[in-house]
């Protein structure tokens, strides 16, 4: 293994992402993420020098709009976690 010139290293291109054997699933996952989170992160809201009491309602509203897609997915997930066993129990116990 040759180290080369340590005091003046030469850098090549970075590692490339490996090719996928399932490009359809990768495309589907990326399209879902773009659907859930189409907006970029509002970085200007994160000023680590200010205290939490200095955030106003507009900043919180903008952050909630940023996270809206994830909040909807979480609500649907909780709804399925509650409803699927409940409906299954009703079908098993109340076979009319």
C-alpha positions in Angstrom: 0.0 0.0 0.0 1.5 3.3 -1.1 0.8 6.4 0.9 2.1 8.9 -1.5 3.2 12.4 -0.5 1.8 12.9 3.0 2.7 16.6 3.3 0.9 17.5 0.0 -1.8 14.9 -0.6 -3.7 14.7 -3.8 -7.4 14.2 -3.7 -9.4 12.4 -6.3 -13.2 12.4 -6.7 -15.1 11.1 -3.8 -16.7 7.7 -3.6 -19.7 7.2 -5.9 -23.0 5.9 -4.7 -23.3 2.2 -5.4 -25.6 1.2 -8.2 -28.9 -0.3 -7.0 -30.3 -3.6 -8.2 -33.8 -2.3 -7.5 -34.1 1.1 -9.2 -37.9 1.0 -9.1 -37.9 0.8 -5.3 -35.3 3.6 -5.0 -37.4 5.8 -7.4 -40.5 5.1 -5.4 -38.9 5.9 -2.1 -37.5 9.2 -3.4 -40.8 10.2 -4.9 -42.5 9.4 -1.5 -40.0 11.6 0.3 -40.4 14.4 -2.2 -44.2 14.1 -1.7 -44.0 14.2 2.1 -41.3 16.9 2.4 -41.3 19.1 -0.7 -39.9 22.2 1.1 -36.3 22.9 2.2 -35.5 23.2 5.8 -35.9 26.9 7.0 -32.3 27.2 8.4 -32.8 30.9 9.3 -35.1 29.9 12.1 -32.3 28.0 13.9 -30.3 30.6 15.8 -28.6 28.7 18.6 -27.7 31.9 20.4 -31.2 32.9 21.3 -33.3 31.3 24.0 -36.4 29.3 23.4 -38.6 32.0 24.8 -37.7 34.3 22.0 -39.4 32.2 19.3 -42.6 33.8 18.1 -45.7 32.2 16.7 -44.7 32.8 13.1 -41.5 30.8 13.5 -43.4 27.9 15.1 -46.0 28.1 12.4 -43.4 27.9 9.7 -41.7 24.9 11.3 -45.0 23.1 11.6 -45.7 23.8 7.9 -42.3 22.3 7.2 -43.1 19.2 9.2 -46.7 18.9 8.0 -46.1 15.9 5.7 -44.4 13.9 8.5 -47.1 14.9 10.9 -49.8 13.6 8.6 -48.0 10.4 8.0 -47.5 9.9 11.7 -51.3 10.6 12.3 -52.2 8.0 9.7 -49.8 5.5 11.2 -51.3 6.0 14.7 -54.8 5.7 13.2 -53.9 2.3 11.6 -52.2 1.1 14.7 -55.4 1.7 16.6 -58.1 0.8 14.0 -56.7 -2.4 12.5 -56.7 -4.4 15.8 -60.0 -2.9 16.7 -61.7 -3.9 13.4 -60.0 -7.3 13.6 -61.4 -7.8 17.1 -64.9 -6.7 16.0 -64.7 -9.2 13.1 -63.6 -12.0 15.3 -66.0 -11.4 18.2 -69.1 -10.1 16.5 -69.6 -12.6 13.6 -73.2 -11.8 12.8 
